[in-house]
Amino acid sequence: MNCQRYIFELTSGRLAEADLPTRAQARLHRLICVHCRTFTRNDEALSQVLDTWRERSVRDEAPQPGDPTPR
């Protein structure tokens, strides 16, 4: 597996649903490629930041006790 394919599989979400040989190839590639390891860590960190932002956004939009009811 090359870097371009690894990044595509990871960012498209296809890697999570891939068959065992593809996941094994991705894991091996990540072991030997420092750039893809770094990309994976950054991608995971970005996902966590976005999840936190979404949770706060939804919480802030929810009506709070004492808020006037919209008409």
C-alpha positions in Angstrom: 0.0 0.0 0.0 1.3 3.4 -0.8 0.8 6.7 1.0 -1.9 8.0 -1.4 -4.0 4.9 -1.1 -3.6 4.8 2.7 -4.7 8.4 3.1 -7.6 7.9 0.8 -8.8 4.7 2.6 -8.4 6.5 6.0 -10.1 9.7 5.2 -13.0 8.2 3.2 -13.8 5.9 6.1 -13.3 2.8 4.0 -10.4 1.6 6.1 -12.7 0.9 9.0 -14.9 -1.3 6.9 -12.1 -2.9 4.8 -11.4 -6.6 4.7 -8.6 -8.1 6.8 -5.9 -8.1 4.1 -6.5 -4.4 3.4 -6.4 -3.5 7.1 -3.2 -5.5 7.5 -1.6 -3.7 4.6 -2.6 -0.4 6.0 -1.2 -1.3 9.4 2.0 -2.5 7.9 2.3 0.7 5.8 1.6 2.8 8.9 4.4 1.0 10.8 7.0 1.8 8.2 5.8 5.3 7.1 6.4 8.1 9.5 4.4 10.5 7.4 1.3 8.4 7.5 1.7 7.8 11.2 1.8 11.5 11.7 -1.1 12.1 9.4 -3.2 9.5 11.3 -2.4 11.1 14.7 -3.4 14.5 13.3 -6.5 13.1 11.7 -7.6 11.6 15.0 -6.9 14.8 16.9 -8.9 16.8 14.4 -11.8 14.3 14.7 -11.7 14.8 18.5 -11.8 18.6 18.1 -14.7 18.5 15.7 -16.6 16.0 17.9 -16.2 18.4 20.9 -17.2 21.4 18.8 -20.4 19.5 17.6 -21.3 18.5 21.1 -21.0 22.1 22.3 -22.8 23.5 19.3 -25.8 21.1 19.9 -25.8 21.8 23.7 -25.7 25.6 23.1 -28.6 25.4 20.7 -30.8 23.3 23.0 -33.3 25.3 25.0 -32.2 26.1 28.5 -34.5 26.2 31.5 -36.0 29.7 31.7 -35.5 30.5 28.0 -38.6 32.0 26.4 -40.4 29.6 24.1 -40.1 30.5 20.4 -43.2 31.5 18.5 
